[in-house]
Amino acid sequence: MKIAVPLFGDRVSPYFGASAEILLVETHGKKISHEARINMGTPDPGEIIRWLASSRVEQLVCGGIQRIHKEWLTHNGIRVVDNQMGPAKELVAEMIESDSVHKL
């Protein structure tokens, strides 16, 4: 599974589209198989959304997000887990361990 988290430093960005940096995590079962920090160059929500879809991201973990962006992502098969905060890697690890990344 591919999980994307917009970043503010090492933390979940408080608002989707406010950060140009994304943590991209790939998992197999309950293990992280790959992770990378991607710099989008611009915090443009439309550009980030298109990149998420073309990169086959399956889940977005974020702080706040506009309803229209959340609806578009959901309509295109990307699960949105919003209103999250804290250190991004720790949050993703907790979600993987609790299986919440796999539940739709």
PEQUIQUI-V929803 format. One record per residue. N is the residue number from 1. RES is the residue in one letter. PHI is phi in whole degrees, 0 to 359 (* if undefined). OMEGA is omega in whole degrees, 0 to 359 (999 if undefined). NEAR is the number of other C-alpha atoms within 8 Angstrom. Layout:
N_RES_PHI_OMEGA_NEAR + N_RES_PHI_OMEGA_NEAR
This chain:
1_M_*_176_8 + 2_K_256_180_11 + 3_I_238_178_12 + 4_A_243_179_13 + 5_V_225_173_13 + 6_P_296_187_15 + 7_L_248_167_14 + 8_F_232_191_10 + 9_G_71_176_4 + 10_D_256_184_8 + 11_R_255_174_11 + 12_V_296_178_16 + 13_S_299_183_14 + 14_P_295_182_10 + 15_Y_212_178_10 + 16_F_296_180_13 + 17_G_99_179_11 + 18_A_265_183_10 + 19_S_228_178_13 + 20_A_265_182_13 + 21_E_254_183_13 + 22_I_236_169_13 + 23_L_270_178_13 + 24_L_249_183_12 + 25_V_239_174_12 + 26_E_248_181_11 + 27_T_238_169_11 + 28_H_226_186_8 + 29_G_65_180_4 + 30_K_259_181_8 + 31_K_238_174_7 + 32_I_278_181_9 + 33_S_264_181_8 + 34_H_198_172_7 + 35_E_215_180_9 + 36_A_208_173_7 + 37_R_259_182_8 + 38_I_249_175_8 + 39_N_261_182_7 + 40_M_283_180_9 + 41_G_87_180_6 + 42_T_214_179_6 + 43_P_274_181_11 + 44_D_283_183_9 + 45_P_303_181_10 + 46_G_297_179_6 + 47_E_293_179_7 + 48_I_295_179_11 + 49_I_300_179_10 + 50_R_298_179_8 + 51_W_295_179_8 + 52_L_302_181_10 + 53_A_294_182_11 + 54_S_290_178_7 + 55_S_272_179_6 + 56_R_60_174_7 + 57_V_291_182_13 + 58_E_259_182_10 + 59_Q_213_175_13 + 60_L_248_175_13 + 61_V_250_186_13 + 62_C_212_172_18 + 63_G_280_177_13 + 64_G_282_179_10 + 65_I_206_177_11 + 66_Q_295_182_7 + 67_R_303_182_6 + 68_I_297_178_6 + 69_H_292_179_10 + 70_K_298_180_10 + 71_E_296_180_8 + 72_W_298_180_8 + 73_L_299_180_13 + 74_T_298_179_10 + 75_H_299_181_7 + 76_N_262_171_7 + 77_G_84_179_7 + 78_I_256_179_12 + 79_R_286_180_10 + 80_V_251_174_11 + 81_V_249_186_9 + 82_D_259_181_10 + 83_N_62_178_7 + 84_Q_260_178_10 + 85_M_210_177_12 + 86_G_115_179_8 + 87_P_298_188_9 + 88_A_300_183_13 + 89_K_296_179_8 + 90_E_295_180_8 + 91_L_297_179_10 + 92_V_298_179_8 + 93_A_299_178_8 + 94_E_296_180_8 + 95_M_294_179_10 + 96_I_296_182_12 + 97_E_298_182_8 + 98_S_271_182_7 + 99_D_69_182_9 + 100_S_289_176_8 + 101_V_285_184_9 + 102_H_261_182_6 + 103_K_269_178_5 + 104_L_253_999_4
